[in-house]
Amino acid sequence: MACDDFNPHPGVSQREFIALVAGLMAIGALGVDMMLPALPAIGRGLHVADANSLQYVIAGYTFGFGAGQLIYGPLADRYGRKPVLVFSLVGFVITSFIAAGSTTLTMLVIARGIQGAFGASTRVLVTSVVRDCYSGRTMAKVMSLASMLFFIVPILAPSLGSVLLAFGPWRWNFWGLGLLSAAILVWTSLRLPETLAFERRRAISPALLIEAYRATLGNRFSLGYSVGGALSFGGLLGYIYSSEQIVGNVFRRPDAFPYVFALVAAAMGGSVFLNSRLVERLGTRKLSHGAVLVSITVALIHSAVAWFGYETLETFVVLQAMQMATIGLIGSNFSAMAMEPVGHIAGTAASIQGFISNVGGALVGVVIGQAFNGTTVPMALGFVACGTMSLIIVLIVERGRLFVPHHPDPRPVARP
């Protein structure tokens, strides 16, 4: 039984639905955050000389996560959300165990890329499942509530990774990731309903795919906010890629890394919760456009503090927490605004938009992360650049207007 206006997710309460969506979203974060404390141990175990090269353990995953999204939308629009999701989760569990057995950095990065490609389904299909059931500000609220639960993961995951490292080798982190993912797989198999009605399924054909790509990439809101999301995500990834090196090498406090990461992630989670409470009243544009302006301001202040040598662990935590809070207000709102005009092809549109946001973000993040030079300056300047370019894109998409609600054409959109 598929969802409808009166029964959005049959057989599952809204609370369980949101929790399950958050659990699926969490798989992607676990694939990154559990590994961060293990990077030095991986370097020692696999005899990696260049510390910056270890960033590819994370970057390989995020590239695979972005590239894999292109295939899941058409498959989910044709066969339904649930079977595609279950298949990909099985692949994610298996590749977690393969990564645990890696004997070289190259083998590990390849395994991580494939693992990310399987994990990409959670990004595409979660967005599609929620869009099947909700739209507009309500969709943004549901995504924000799910994201709020999801942000418990980056708060706890580094600590979990550190605990596993305390009792075993770095390979235990991948075994742990596989077991946690298997638990989500069982929950999904037993409780997630199919949300795509049979009559709404679309055949896979080149002509239909071309039409879907044209609809997604040809709409300025869909394309613009996807690119804006990529820039915001790129800044976040630049921080994530270099965060362990910053805390361990710049501030000489590797023991504090799980706590620093948790505090910064908590700020982001708090802003996502705030967004869920305010978005229906204030709207996606007021919140996200304002957040972009604040993001640029905070990044400029952080750059000046780092450039003139006033950076301490305390200033880093405060300024980075403020920066992450703005990303929490940008991400879910940009995603909802990008999806709004292409809800009739939600699966394929989510694939295309996810590819843009994640691969684009991964590329930006690698540039920022590889620029690490023993200070926080490259990361802070990266946020300045990402925020400024995102603001320019928003001004182009909104034709020079900020904070003004967009009222879509009330006429029904023809399905390609």
Backbone torsions as a table, in degrees:
resi	resn	phi	psi	omega
1	MET	NA	122.1	-178.4
2	ALA	-85.7	166.5	-179.4
3	CYS	-74.3	155.4	172.5
4	ASP	-146.2	-178.8	-174.3
5	ASP	-63.1	-29.3	-176.0
6	PHE	-94.4	-20.7	-178.4
7	ASN	-138.6	75.8	-168.9
8	PRO	-57.0	-37.7	-179.9
9	HIS	-142.9	84.8	-171.5
10	PRO	-57.5	136.6	176.4
11	GLY	83.0	-4.4	-177.5
12	VAL	-132.7	130.6	177.2
13	SER	-67.4	160.1	179.7
14	GLN	-62.5	-35.6	179.8
15	ARG	-64.1	-45.5	179.3
16	GLU	-67.5	-37.5	178.5
17	PHE	-59.2	-47.4	179.8
18	ILE	-64.4	-41.2	179.4
19	ALA	-64.1	-40.6	179.0
20	LEU	-67.1	-41.8	175.8
21	VAL	-59.8	-43.1	178.6
22	ALA	-63.5	-39.7	178.4
23	GLY	-62.8	-40.7	177.6
24	LEU	-66.2	-41.6	176.7
25	MET	-62.7	-33.4	-175.8
26	ALA	-65.4	-26.7	-179.0
27	ILE	-58.0	-43.0	179.1
28	GLY	-62.1	-41.1	179.8
29	ALA	-69.9	-38.7	177.7
30	LEU	-60.2	-37.0	-180.0
31	GLY	-62.7	-20.2	178.0
32	VAL	-101.9	-56.2	-165.6
33	ASP	-71.9	-32.0	178.0
34	MET	-66.5	-24.0	-174.9
35	MET	-87.2	-19.9	-173.8
36	LEU	-57.7	-47.0	178.9
37	PRO	-66.1	-19.9	-175.7
38	ALA	-86.1	-8.0	-174.1
39	LEU	-58.2	-46.9	177.4
40	PRO	-59.9	-40.1	179.4
41	ALA	-66.7	-37.7	175.9
42	ILE	-62.5	-42.6	178.4
43	GLY	-59.7	-43.4	178.5
44	ARG	-68.7	-43.0	-177.0
45	GLY	-67.2	-33.4	-178.8
46	LEU	-103.8	8.5	174.4
47	HIS	58.2	53.7	179.1
48	VAL	-95.6	121.8	-175.1
49	ALA	-82.5	-40.7	-175.4
50	ASP	-91.4	113.3	-177.7
51	ALA	-60.6	-35.1	179.4
52	ASN	-63.4	-26.6	179.4
53	SER	-65.0	-26.5	179.7
54	LEU	-66.4	-19.2	176.5
55	GLN	-60.6	-24.6	-178.7
56	TYR	-69.9	-18.3	172.7
57	VAL	-61.8	-35.7	176.7
58	ILE	-85.7	-44.1	-176.9
59	ALA	-64.3	-38.6	178.5
60	GLY	-58.8	-40.2	177.9
61	TYR	-64.9	-46.1	-176.4
62	THR	-68.9	-33.8	174.6
63	PHE	-64.6	-46.3	177.4
64	GLY	-61.5	-38.9	179.4
65	PHE	-61.1	-39.4	180.0
66	GLY	-75.5	-47.6	-176.3
67	ALA	-65.9	-36.3	-177.8
68	GLY	-65.4	-19.0	-175.6
69	GLN	-67.5	-21.0	-178.2
70	LEU	-65.0	-27.0	-173.6
71	ILE	-90.3	-23.1	-170.0
72	TYR	-79.2	-33.4	-179.0
73	GLY	-59.6	-55.5	178.1
74	PRO	-59.0	-40.0	178.8
75	LEU	-63.7	-41.9	-179.1
76	ALA	-70.9	-33.3	176.4
77	ASP	-69.8	-24.5	-179.4
78	ARG	-91.2	-47.2	-171.4
79	TYR	-105.5	-3.9	-177.5
80	GLY	100.2	161.6	-174.5
81	ARG	-75.3	-44.8	-169.3
82	LYS	-66.1	-49.2	-177.4
83	PRO	-62.4	-36.7	179.0
84	VAL	-68.0	-40.9	179.9
85	LEU	-64.0	-44.6	-179.2
86	VAL	-63.5	-43.7	179.2
87	PHE	-59.0	-45.5	-177.1
88	SER	-69.0	-33.7	177.8
89	LEU	-66.2	-36.5	174.8
90	VAL	-60.4	-44.7	178.3
91	GLY	-62.5	-37.3	179.8
92	PHE	-64.2	-43.0	179.5
93	VAL	-62.4	-45.4	-177.9
94	ILE	-63.1	-44.5	-178.6
95	THR	-70.8	-23.6	172.9
96	SER	-61.2	-42.1	-179.5
97	PHE	-73.0	-33.2	175.9
98	ILE	-64.9	-43.2	178.7
99	ALA	-60.0	-36.1	-180.0
100	ALA	-62.5	-25.5	-178.9
101	GLY	-96.0	7.7	-176.7
102	SER	-63.5	142.2	-179.2
103	THR	-112.8	-9.4	176.3
104	THR	-137.4	161.3	178.0
105	LEU	-62.7	-40.6	179.5
106	THR	-60.2	-46.4	179.0
107	MET	-61.3	-40.8	180.0
108	LEU	-65.9	-43.7	-179.6
109	VAL	-64.1	-39.8	177.6
110	ILE	-63.7	-46.7	178.3
111	ALA	-59.5	-38.9	179.3
112	ARG	-67.2	-37.0	177.2
113	GLY	-62.4	-44.3	178.7
114	ILE	-66.3	-40.2	177.4
115	GLN	-59.9	-43.9	177.7
116	GLY	-62.3	-37.0	178.7
117	ALA	-63.5	-39.9	175.1
118	PHE	-67.7	-41.9	-179.1
119	GLY	-66.3	-19.0	-178.7
120	ALA	-59.9	-26.1	-179.6
121	SER	-59.5	-31.8	-177.9
122	THR	-66.0	-34.5	177.9
123	ARG	-70.2	-48.4	-176.3
124	VAL	-68.7	-50.1	-170.5
125	LEU	-77.2	-28.9	174.0
126	VAL	-63.6	-46.9	177.8
127	THR	-60.3	-41.9	-179.3
128	SER	-66.5	-43.5	179.9
129	VAL	-61.1	-45.8	179.6
130	VAL	-66.2	-40.6	179.7
131	ARG	-68.1	-29.3	174.9
132	ASP	-60.3	-31.7	-172.5
133	CYS	-102.5	-24.8	-174.5
134	TYR	-140.9	167.4	175.4
135	SER	-149.6	167.8	173.3
136	GLY	58.1	-137.6	-176.2
137	ARG	-66.3	-31.7	177.7
138	THR	-66.0	-40.0	175.5
139	MET	-61.5	-44.3	179.1
140	ALA	-61.4	-37.1	178.9
141	LYS	-66.3	-46.7	180.0
142	VAL	-62.3	-43.4	178.8
143	MET	-64.3	-35.5	179.1
144	SER	-68.2	-41.6	177.8
145	LEU	-63.5	-42.8	176.9
146	ALA	-64.2	-40.4	180.0
147	SER	-65.9	-33.7	178.4
148	MET	-61.7	-45.4	176.0
149	LEU	-66.1	-39.0	-179.6
150	PHE	-60.6	-33.2	-176.8
151	PHE	-76.0	-3.8	168.3
152	ILE	-66.2	-28.7	-176.7
153	VAL	-62.9	-53.9	179.1
154	PRO	-64.8	-19.5	175.2
155	ILE	-72.8	-40.5	-173.9
156	LEU	-97.1	-28.0	-171.3
157	ALA	-60.1	-45.8	178.0
158	PRO	-60.6	-36.6	177.3
159	SER	-66.1	-40.2	176.3
160	LEU	-61.9	-43.3	177.0
161	GLY	-60.9	-40.1	179.2
162	SER	-66.6	-38.3	178.1
163	VAL	-63.3	-44.2	178.5
164	LEU	-61.6	-39.8	178.6
165	LEU	-65.8	-29.7	-179.3
166	ALA	-69.3	-24.3	-176.4
167	PHE	-110.7	-8.5	-177.7
168	GLY	-162.6	-177.6	179.7
169	PRO	-74.2	172.9	-177.9
170	TRP	-60.6	-23.1	-179.6
171	ARG	-64.0	-25.6	178.3
172	TRP	-62.1	-28.5	178.5
173	ASN	-62.6	-38.9	178.8
174	PHE	-74.5	-35.8	174.0
175	TRP	-63.0	-42.1	178.2
176	GLY	-63.0	-41.8	177.5
177	LEU	-60.8	-42.3	179.1
178	GLY	-62.6	-41.3	-179.3
179	LEU	-69.4	-40.6	177.0
180	LEU	-63.9	-40.2	178.6
181	SER	-66.1	-36.4	177.6
182	ALA	-62.9	-36.6	178.0
183	ALA	-64.8	-42.4	176.4
184	ILE	-64.0	-37.3	177.8
185	LEU	-59.5	-46.3	-179.9
186	VAL	-63.4	-45.0	179.2
187	TRP	-59.7	-45.6	180.0
188	THR	-62.5	-44.6	-178.1
189	SER	-61.5	-37.0	-175.1
190	LEU	-86.2	-31.0	-166.8
191	ARG	-120.4	-22.8	-177.1
192	LEU	-76.6	123.8	175.3
193	PRO	-78.9	161.0	171.8
194	GLU	-77.7	123.2	-174.1
195	THR	-98.9	-7.9	-178.9
196	LEU	-101.7	113.5	179.2
197	ALA	-62.3	148.4	-176.9
198	PHE	-58.9	-39.5	-177.3
199	GLU	-70.2	-13.8	178.7
200	ARG	-95.4	0.4	-178.6
201	ARG	-77.0	148.8	-172.7
202	ARG	-121.1	136.3	176.5
203	ALA	-66.8	150.8	176.1
204	ILE	-89.8	114.9	177.9
205	SER	-150.0	150.0	-180.0
206	PRO	-55.9	-39.8	-177.4
207	ALA	-63.9	-44.6	-179.1
208	LEU	-68.7	-37.2	178.4
209	LEU	-65.2	-40.8	178.1
210	ILE	-62.3	-41.8	178.3
211	GLU	-64.1	-39.9	179.3
212	ALA	-66.3	-41.9	177.8
213	TYR	-63.7	-41.2	-179.7
214	ARG	-63.6	-41.4	180.0
215	ALA	-65.7	-39.2	-176.9
216	THR	-75.7	-46.3	-176.9
217	LEU	-82.3	-19.4	-178.4
218	GLY	-87.2	-10.4	178.4
219	ASN	-92.2	125.7	-173.0
220	ARG	-66.8	-31.1	178.0
221	PHE	-71.4	-45.3	179.5
222	SER	-60.6	-50.7	-177.8
223	LEU	-71.2	-46.8	-174.3
224	GLY	-62.8	-47.2	-178.7
225	TYR	-73.8	-23.2	172.3
226	SER	-67.7	-43.8	177.9
227	VAL	-66.7	-41.9	176.4
228	GLY	-59.8	-40.3	176.2
229	GLY	-64.0	-36.1	178.4
230	ALA	-62.7	-40.7	-179.9
231	LEU	-67.4	-43.4	177.5
232	SER	-62.1	-44.4	179.5
233	PHE	-66.8	-33.6	177.7
234	GLY	-62.5	-42.0	175.7
235	GLY	-61.6	-42.6	177.7
236	LEU	-60.5	-44.5	-180.0
237	LEU	-67.1	-36.3	175.8
238	GLY	-58.0	-39.7	175.5
239	TYR	-66.7	-46.3	-177.0
240	ILE	-63.8	-44.7	-177.7
241	TYR	-58.2	-37.6	-174.0
242	SER	-106.0	2.2	-173.0
243	SER	-63.0	-42.1	-179.5
244	GLU	-64.8	-39.3	177.5
245	GLN	-67.9	-37.4	-179.5
246	ILE	-63.7	-50.5	-177.7
247	VAL	-68.9	-39.8	-176.5
248	GLY	-79.0	-39.0	-173.4
249	ASN	-99.7	-40.2	-178.6
250	VAL	-75.5	-47.7	-175.7
251	PHE	-100.5	-2.4	177.0
252	ARG	56.1	39.5	-179.6
253	ARG	-133.0	60.0	-179.2
254	PRO	-59.3	-28.8	179.3
255	ASP	-66.7	-23.5	-177.2
256	ALA	-88.3	-5.2	-173.0
257	PHE	-55.7	-50.1	-179.3
258	PRO	-57.5	-35.3	-177.7
259	TYR	-75.2	-40.7	176.7
260	VAL	-62.2	-47.9	-179.2
261	PHE	-61.3	-40.2	-179.8
262	ALA	-65.4	-43.2	179.8
263	LEU	-62.5	-44.2	179.6
264	VAL	-65.5	-43.2	179.3
265	ALA	-65.7	-35.0	178.7
266	ALA	-62.2	-36.8	177.4
267	ALA	-63.7	-40.3	178.5
268	MET	-67.0	-43.0	177.9
269	GLY	-62.8	-38.9	177.9
270	GLY	-63.2	-39.0	179.6
271	SER	-69.6	-34.2	176.9
272	VAL	-65.8	-41.3	176.0
273	PHE	-62.2	-44.2	177.4
274	LEU	-58.9	-40.5	178.5
275	ASN	-60.5	-41.4	-179.2
276	SER	-63.4	-28.6	-179.2
277	ARG	-85.3	-22.6	-173.0
278	LEU	-108.5	-19.8	-167.5
279	VAL	-65.0	-36.1	-179.7
280	GLU	-70.0	-26.4	-179.5
281	ARG	-88.6	-42.0	-175.6
282	LEU	-96.8	-27.3	-179.7
283	GLY	96.0	156.4	-176.2
284	THR	-67.7	-33.7	-175.0
285	ARG	-74.3	-43.1	179.2
286	LYS	-60.6	-43.2	-177.4
287	LEU	-70.2	-48.5	-174.4
288	SER	-75.0	-39.9	179.2
289	HIS	-65.5	-41.2	176.1
290	GLY	-62.9	-37.9	179.9
291	ALA	-64.9	-36.8	178.2
292	VAL	-62.0	-43.9	179.5
293	LEU	-64.4	-41.6	178.2
294	VAL	-66.5	-38.0	179.5
295	SER	-58.9	-44.5	179.3
296	ILE	-63.7	-42.4	-179.4
297	THR	-62.6	-47.2	179.8
298	VAL	-63.0	-41.4	-179.7
299	ALA	-64.2	-38.3	177.0
300	LEU	-64.2	-43.2	178.2
301	ILE	-62.9	-44.6	-179.5
302	HIS	-63.3	-40.3	178.6
303	SER	-61.4	-42.9	179.9
304	ALA	-65.6	-42.9	179.4
305	VAL	-60.7	-45.1	-179.0
306	ALA	-70.2	-41.9	-176.0
307	TRP	-62.8	-40.4	-176.6
308	PHE	-91.2	9.8	171.1
309	GLY	80.1	22.8	-180.0
310	TYR	-99.1	5.5	-176.4
311	GLU	-70.6	130.6	170.9
312	THR	-129.0	171.2	177.7
313	LEU	-59.8	-36.5	-178.9
314	GLU	-67.4	-46.9	178.8
315	THR	-64.3	-36.9	179.4
316	PHE	-61.1	-47.3	-178.5
317	VAL	-62.7	-45.0	-177.7
318	VAL	-64.3	-51.0	-176.5
319	LEU	-68.8	-38.4	179.6
320	GLN	-70.4	-34.0	175.0
321	ALA	-63.4	-41.5	176.8
322	MET	-63.2	-39.6	179.3
323	GLN	-64.2	-44.2	179.7
324	MET	-66.6	-32.2	177.7
325	ALA	-62.1	-38.2	177.7
326	THR	-67.3	-37.3	178.5
327	ILE	-64.8	-35.1	176.4
328	GLY	-61.1	-32.4	177.8
329	LEU	-82.5	-23.8	-178.5
330	ILE	-82.5	-46.4	-167.5
331	GLY	-58.4	-60.1	-175.4
332	SER	-66.8	-32.5	-179.9
333	ASN	-72.8	-42.8	175.7
334	PHE	-60.4	-41.3	179.8
335	SER	-63.1	-44.3	-179.9
336	ALA	-65.4	-40.3	-179.7
337	MET	-69.9	-33.5	177.1
338	ALA	-68.2	-37.3	-175.8
339	MET	-80.3	-26.5	-171.9
340	GLU	-52.6	-47.0	-176.7
341	PRO	-79.6	-4.7	-176.1
342	VAL	-126.3	30.8	-179.7
343	GLY	-63.4	-24.1	-179.3
344	HIS	-71.6	-14.6	175.2
345	ILE	-129.5	49.0	-169.3
346	ALA	-57.3	-40.8	-177.1
347	GLY	-64.1	-54.7	-179.5
348	THR	-65.4	-40.4	179.3
349	ALA	-62.3	-41.7	178.4
350	ALA	-63.0	-35.7	177.2
351	SER	-62.5	-49.0	-177.0
352	ILE	-66.0	-47.2	-179.7
353	GLN	-64.7	-39.4	178.3
354	GLY	-65.7	-37.9	176.9
355	PHE	-61.5	-46.4	180.0
356	ILE	-61.5	-49.5	-175.5
357	SER	-66.2	-43.0	-172.8
358	ASN	-83.5	-45.3	178.0
359	VAL	-69.1	-42.7	176.0
360	GLY	-60.7	-44.1	178.0
361	GLY	-63.6	-39.8	178.9
362	ALA	-63.5	-40.6	178.4
363	LEU	-63.5	-46.0	178.5
364	VAL	-63.1	-42.9	-179.2
365	GLY	-62.8	-38.8	178.3
366	VAL	-64.0	-42.4	178.3
367	VAL	-59.5	-45.8	-179.8
368	ILE	-67.6	-46.0	-177.1
369	GLY	-64.5	-42.6	-178.7
370	GLN	-71.7	-14.1	176.6
371	ALA	-81.6	-2.5	-180.0
372	PHE	-54.4	127.1	-174.7
373	ASN	-129.4	23.3	-178.8
374	GLY	91.9	3.2	176.2
375	THR	-133.7	174.5	177.4
376	THR	-93.6	3.1	-176.7
377	VAL	-61.1	-49.8	-178.8
378	PRO	-57.9	-40.5	-179.9
379	MET	-65.1	-45.4	-179.1
380	ALA	-63.7	-43.9	177.5
381	LEU	-64.9	-32.4	176.4
382	GLY	-60.8	-40.5	177.2
383	PHE	-66.9	-35.4	175.9
384	VAL	-60.8	-48.7	-178.7
385	ALA	-63.5	-45.3	-178.5
386	CYS	-64.2	-43.1	179.7
387	GLY	-65.1	-41.2	-179.3
388	THR	-65.6	-45.9	179.2
389	MET	-65.2	-37.1	177.8
390	SER	-63.7	-40.4	178.2
391	LEU	-63.4	-42.1	178.6
392	ILE	-60.6	-43.1	-179.7
393	ILE	-64.7	-42.8	178.9
394	VAL	-61.1	-42.4	179.2
395	LEU	-63.0	-37.2	177.8
396	ILE	-67.7	-46.6	-178.4
397	VAL	-62.1	-43.1	-176.5
398	GLU	-89.9	6.3	177.6
399	ARG	56.0	47.1	173.0
400	GLY	86.8	-1.4	-177.4
401	ARG	-109.0	136.4	173.5
402	LEU	-113.3	150.8	173.3
403	PHE	71.8	-1.1	-175.3
404	VAL	-89.5	122.3	-179.8
405	PRO	-60.1	144.6	177.7
406	HIS	-100.3	128.4	178.4
407	HIS	-106.7	106.4	-177.1
408	PRO	-65.9	158.1	176.7
409	ASP	-58.6	122.6	-177.5
410	PRO	-70.5	-12.0	179.5
411	ARG	-67.6	143.4	-179.6
412	PRO	-64.2	144.8	178.8
413	VAL	-87.4	129.5	178.9
414	ALA	-68.6	135.4	177.7
415	ARG	-80.6	129.7	178.0
416	PRO	-69.9	NA	NA
